[in-house]
Amino acid sequence: MAEGILAEQIANQLRRDILRGKLAPGASIKERDNAAEMGVSRTPMREAIRILAQDGLVILRPARSPIVAQPTLREVEDNIEVLTSLEMLSGELAVERASDEQIREIVEAQSRMEQLYDELDMVDVFELDMEFHKAIVRAANNRVLAETHGAILARLWRARYLSASRKRSRDRVLEQHNAIATGLCNRDVDMVKRHLHSHLEHLVINVRDYFEHGQENLPPEPDNTPAA
């Protein structure tokens, strides 16, 4: 397997460990120990950690082990403000520019999430949720917008997961996604922006709630059984 592909796979696994809390904010990442646990060499592990550092999930430290990033509420809120603006602009541009095939991809992403929501654990559901949002951004057909959104989304990966975990409002999320997808199918910019804005408002509320109450009311770490 090419070393770059292996590093990406390791980064994905570490990212999921961070989401689940196995690697908690502020925890050090032992390169040797993690490489041994995953059965890989230290070289792709080192590159995987660099990938996460570029995403803002890990902080590199000279001559010391890297640590999992622990952003403040203010930093998270600043990023959410930018993300909201980017997703609102993406929805507006997607109405105008998206091809029929891109609209189908968005609808299919929503359908997959709806069909599998009750069968998967929270990380898998979360990744389907993010794929829906990324599909909308791709449909805006603006490379700079997609790159900027990707960078901000990476920084907010854990915050968005905690939001979804803390308030697992299945019906609300699916209803809002369906309304956004319907608005795109109908090329109705007002409908898309209205439901996108409402959808993202809950992110701010849930993140503030997490910072206020910490780990209270979060679900237990998944045990790889289907979600209820």
N, C-alpha and C positions, 0 to 999 in steps of 0.2 A: 504494500500500500504506500502511495506517495506520502512523504513526510508532511506536506502541507495539508493534505486531506485528513491525515491522522490527527494533526494538531487541531483542526477544526472540530473533529469528532470529540476530542478531549475537552475542548473549550465548551462544547454543547453540554457535555456531561457535568462539567464544573458549574456551568450556568444553572443547570437544573438543581445541583446540590445547593447552590446559593438560594435559589427560589424556595426550596423545601426547608431551608434553615439548617441543613446539615453543615454548611459552611456559613456561620452566622456573621453579621456585620461586625467588623473589628477583629475577627478571627484570622490568625496567620495561616497561610497556605504553605505547607512544607513540601517543597518540590520533590525531594527524594521519597518521602512517605507516600505522597499521592501517586507518584509514578509507579512505585512498588505495588500499591493497592490496585492500580488499574492494569498492571502488567505491561507497562510501556517504559521506554527509556526516558531519561531526563530531558533530552533535546526537544522532542515534540511537546513534552509537558511544559517546558520553559516557553516555547512558542505559544502554546495555548494560553498561558498566563498573560503573555504580552497582548494577545487578542482581547482578553477580558479587561486588561488595563486600558486599551484603546477605547473600549466600550464604556469605561467609567465604573465597571463593577469591581475592579481590583486596583489597589494602590501599590505601585512598586516602591521599594525602599532600598537605598544603597547599602550593600553588605548585610542586609537583613531580609528575612522572609517577607514576601508581599502579604498584604492583608486585604480582606474583603472590605470594600468601601462602606462607609457609614455616613451617608449624606444627612445634613440637617433638614428639618422641615422647610426652612426657607429655601434651601437649594432645590429641594424636590418641587416646591410650589413654583419656583422660577421656571424650572424645566416644564412643568405642566402647562404654564401659561403659553410658552412657546409651542409646545406640542399641540395644544388646542387650536392655536392660530393656524398651524401647519395643516392640521386635519380638516379644519373648516375650509381653508383655501383648496385643499385637495378635493373635497367634496364638490365645491363650486366648479373647479376646473374639470373634474370627471364628468359632471353633467354636460359640460360643453364639448369635451374632447374625446371622451372614452369611446372606443370602438364597441360594436355589439359583442364581440368576443370578450373584451375586457369586462363588460357588464355581466356576461355569463359567468366569468370567473368569480366575480364578487358574489353573485347569487349562489354559485356552487359552494363557495367557502362558507357562506351562511348555512346552506343546507347540510353540509358535513357536520358543522357544529351542532345544529339542531338534532340531527339523527344520532350523534354519538355522545351528546352531553351527559346522559345518564349512565353511559357505559364506561367512561374513562375517568382517570383520576384528575385532580385539579390542575396539575402541570400540563397534561395533554389537552384538557379543555382550554386552558389559558393560551396555549400555543395556537390552537385553532382560532381563538378569539383574535389574537394578534395578526394572524394570517388574513382575516377578514379586513382589518384596518389597513394592512400593508397593500392589499389588493386595490383598495380605493386610492391609495396614494400612487400606486403604479398607473392607475387609470387616468390620473391627472396629466400623464405624459409630459412631465417636467423633470429632467434628470437632476437638476440642482435641488429641487423640492424633495425628491425621493432620497437623495443622499443626506440632506439635512434632517429630514424626518427620521431616517434610519439611525443617525447618530444620537438624536434626542431620545428616540424610543429605546435604544440600548441602555442609556443612562437610567431610564425609568422602568426597566424590565422588572426589577424586584418590587418597586412601588406599585406597579400595576397589578402584579401577581398578588401582593398583599391585599390590595383593594378588592380584587375578585374573590380572594379567600375569605376575607372578613365579612363581606356582604354577598353571599352567594345567591343573588336574586335571579334565579334561573329564568322565570317568566318575563321579568322586566328586561333583562339583557337580550333575550331572544326576540321579544316584541320590538325593542328599539332597533336591533339589527335588521329585522324584517322590514321595518318602516324605512330605514335608510336604503336598503336594497330596492324596495318598491319605488322610492323617490328617484333613485338612479335609473331604474327601468323606464320610468315615466318622464325622465329628464326634467324633473320638478326640483329646481334648485332650492326653493324655500323649504320644501318638505325635507330634503336632505340635510340642509344646514340646521333646521329646527331640531331634528331628532339627533343629529350628531352632537349638537351643543348640550342637549339634555343628557345624552349618554355620557359625555365627558365631565359634566358637572358632578356626577356621582363619584368619579375618580378623586376629585378634590375632597369631597366630603369624607370618603372612606380613608384616604391617606391621613387627613387630619385626625380622624378617629383613631387610627392606628398609633400615631405619634402621641396622642393623649393617653391611650389606654394600654399601649405596649402589646404584649402577647395575649392579653385577655380576649376570649371569644374567638381566637383563631382555631381552625380545625386541627386535629392531631396530624402528625406527619403521615402521609399515605403509606399503606402497607401493600401496595400494588394490587389491591382488590378493586373491582369496579366501584365507582362512586355511587352513593345512594341517591 
